[in-house]
Amino acid sequence: MSTLKPAVSENDHIQGDQSASVEIVEFGDYECPFCGDAYPIVKEIQETFGEQIKFAFRNFPLQEAHPFALSAAFAAEAAAAQGKFWEMHDAIYENQHRLSEHIFAELAEMVGLDLEKFKEDSQSEEVKQKVESDFESGVRSGVNGTPSFYVDGIKFDGGVMDLYQMLKESTE
């Protein structure tokens, strides 16, 4: 049984109530089609279970398979430097079908970022460290593909629909 290493902390991007009864961590790749398919279902889980869920996202770009995954992760983390991680996260997934090296500045503008700062932060050592640290956490936690979900620190064996079903059953 794989456990989440390290545990969720203030270094993570978190949505939801800190004291939520269920903590979900997704290791995702912005270019992965399965992550793209999971994205609206994760949103639905968040809407359905509201304050019962604390959701964290960690970058796990599979660069060999997805040429824009790393740039997308850098873009999301650069947006985080301006307090807009989730806006960029959502914009990337919602535009996944047209990912390219040139789309990130357009998305940055769309979510209202300072473009100069965004470009600078996209190349920064802090952003690279954060993505590497997320990836390493995935490796240490036993992630072998994306998306991978951890529920309350334990690797969830199944896809996002299985996760949804399990949550429905556990809250009934």
Rosetta blueprint (number, residue, H / E / L):
1 M L
2 S L
3 T E
4 L L
5 K L
6 P L
7 A L
8 V L
9 S L
10 E L
11 N L
12 D L
13 H E
14 I E
15 Q E
16 G E
17 D L
18 Q L
19 S L
20 A L
21 S L
22 V E
23 E E
24 I E
25 V E
26 E E
27 F E
28 G E
29 D L
30 Y L
31 E L
32 C L
33 P H
34 F H
35 C H
36 G H
37 D H
38 A H
39 Y H
40 P H
41 I H
42 V H
43 K H
44 E H
45 I H
46 Q H
47 E H
48 T H
49 F H
50 G H
51 E H
52 Q H
53 I E
54 K E
55 F E
56 A E
57 F E
58 R E
59 N E
60 F L
61 P L
62 L L
63 Q L
64 E L
65 A L
66 H L
67 P L
68 F L
69 A H
70 L H
71 S H
72 A H
73 A H
74 F H
75 A H
76 A H
77 E H
78 A H
79 A H
80 A H
81 A L
82 Q L
83 G L
84 K L
85 F H
86 W H
87 E H
88 M H
89 H H
90 D H
91 A H
92 I H
93 Y H
94 E H
95 N L
96 Q H
97 H H
98 R H
99 L L
100 S L
101 E L
102 H L
103 I H
104 F H
105 A H
106 E H
107 L H
108 A H
109 E H
110 M H
111 V L
112 G L
113 L L
114 D L
115 L H
116 E H
117 K H
118 F H
119 K H
120 E H
121 D H
122 S H
123 Q L
124 S L
125 E H
126 E H
127 V H
128 K H
129 Q H
130 K H
131 V H
132 E H
133 S H
134 D H
135 F H
136 E H
137 S H
138 G H
139 V H
140 R H
141 S H
142 G L
143 V L
144 N L
145 G L
146 T L
147 P L
148 S E
149 F E
150 Y E
151 V E
152 D L
153 G L
154 I E
155 K E
156 F L
157 D L
158 G L
159 G L
160 V H
161 M H
162 D H
163 L H
164 Y H
165 Q H
166 M H
167 L H
168 K H
169 E H
170 S H
171 T H
172 E L
